[in-house]
């Protein structure tokens, strides 16, 4: 099989010509070299591929796995009609995205990047932390004891919080957290899990305390937390 490479923007296109079979290890070698050279978005053009046997399917699967293991993406374009059934029978069409044309495939790489950027932005937003002092009630989810009433939230995010003034829980404990923060977080109750305990020797100024992570949190409740955090962060003097 003959392979020619060309570049369009951030994507490297491999034009395949001939048959993909037991003698097509060069596809794996070239894909590996692309990854080592920093090209992790690869589009394979199948317009000139004549046949693919079952050993060839293995070659394609190995090449695809090479890219996925390197956090890259591989897509196919222009697969001839007589070969599409083979991808369907072997299930590869469920693993590898296949497009009718090179243009559609290239556009999909752009769309993937836009979606990825949005996800990163949303994640950064959820990680924003608000330094704050709110009195809370914390109790074990499945028992009436232990209970901490006089503890404080020292910082709050949409994913969790740092609780100061309570040393009655251990790692992995599931808890119910109740607090009021005017004007919009009146009577909020959240489920959480203890994921970190403060070390008295290393951080005496934060002891007793623990980190908790919210779970089973509804999207609307998380959005309410985010709005509250962002509004109050904007009111804080720079540098705090």
Secondary structure, 3 states (H helix, E strand, C coil): CEEEEEEECCEEEEEEEEEECCCCHHHHHHHHHHHHCCCCEEEEEEEEEEEECHHHHHHHHHHHHHHHCCCCEEEEECCCHHHHHHHHHHCHHHCCEEECCHHHHHHHHHHHHHHHHHHHHHHHHHHCCEEEEEEEEEEECCCCCCEEEEEEEEEECCCEEEEECCCCCCCCCEEEEEEEECCCEEEEEEEEEEEEECCCCCCHHHCCEEEEEECCCCHHHHHHHHHHHHHHHHHCCCCC
